Amino acid sequence: MADGAVLTRGAGVKLVLTTACARFLEVSEGVLTLIGVFVGAGLTMLTTVGLELVRIRRDDNSRWMDQRLEAFAGYIAASKHVVTLARRIQRAVDWEAVDEVRLQELADAELERSMAAEKVVLLTKSQEVLDGLSTVNQAAWLLEKPSRLRERLDRDVYEQHVQGWHAAINSFHLAARLELGIDTTAGGEQESAVEGIGDDPPGSNGLAR
């Protein structure tokens, strides 16, 4: 009788343990499933956020590059305009033909060049671009200053300044292309910065052009 009670009690304990283990495994499986769901959702969210951040950085970088391209091109165009006007004044046979309108046009062009230069300074991250800009400014001023003062440059000095201008603007081109990630080996040799600027010495053929 006592042995039967012990067996019955042992079977009951075994049944309770088995049931408890089964419940534990069931709960554990549910918890693990929930953990898996949370981990998967978290990884998906992190991946999505990461990809979105990459896209935002790429778009932001593209916008800055577009602005730099616009600034570089604007500065080059403004600098060429100044030198072209200075060249025309130096080519005047008669200084009387260089009226205040011409001088004011040159002064206005210089103001535009200065504003374009400031935009480059604000946007560029390249020291080479800044150095190139400074060199272009100096080269342009060597041609602009005497023209604004109606001072005729000696032919040799004029041609020396012209060559310096060509070298400066081409160096700026190279630095700008490097910052923009443009292949600097493409396109061959740089074209003349200002049409015909080295072909006509001071006082050669007036202001007709």
Phi, psi and omega in degrees: 000313179294321179296321179296321180294320179297317180296318180296318180294320179296319179295323179294317179297318180299318180296319179297316180296318180297316179296318180297319179296318180297318178296321180296315179296322179295314179295318180299319179298320178294318179296316179298322178297316178296318178300317178300318179297313181297317180297316179298316178297320179296316179296320178297317180295316179297319178297316180297314179297318179299315179296321179294320178296320177298316180297318180296316179296320179295316178294320180295316179297320179296319179295318179295321178296320178297319180292322178295317178302314179298317181294316180297313181296320179296320179293317179299315180297317181294321180293318178297322181296317178300312183294323178298316179294319178297321179298316181296322178293318178296333181278355182294127177289319182247119181295339178295337179286343179275087184273180181295332179297315179297316181293322178292323177299320178292319179296319178295321179295322178295322178296317178297320179296319180297318179294321178294323178296320179298323179295320177297315181300321181290328189261331186286151173246005186256126176293328179296322177294317179297318178295318179296320178298316179298320180293319178296317179303314181294317181295320179294320182294327178297331176269328184283315187304307180297329179292320179292331180268002183058045177252124181283125177279141172299145185303314181296319179294319179301312181293326176296316178295323179296315179296321177297322177297313179303313181297319182293313183291326178291324176294321177295318176306312183297314180297320179295317180296322179296317180293326181278355179075026179269139181299116183279352178271348181275152173093351176069210184287144179295143176281166178302133183293325179224129186304121172068013188294332180265004186265347185226118181286169179303139177071023188275315185206040166067198187251027185294325184279000000 
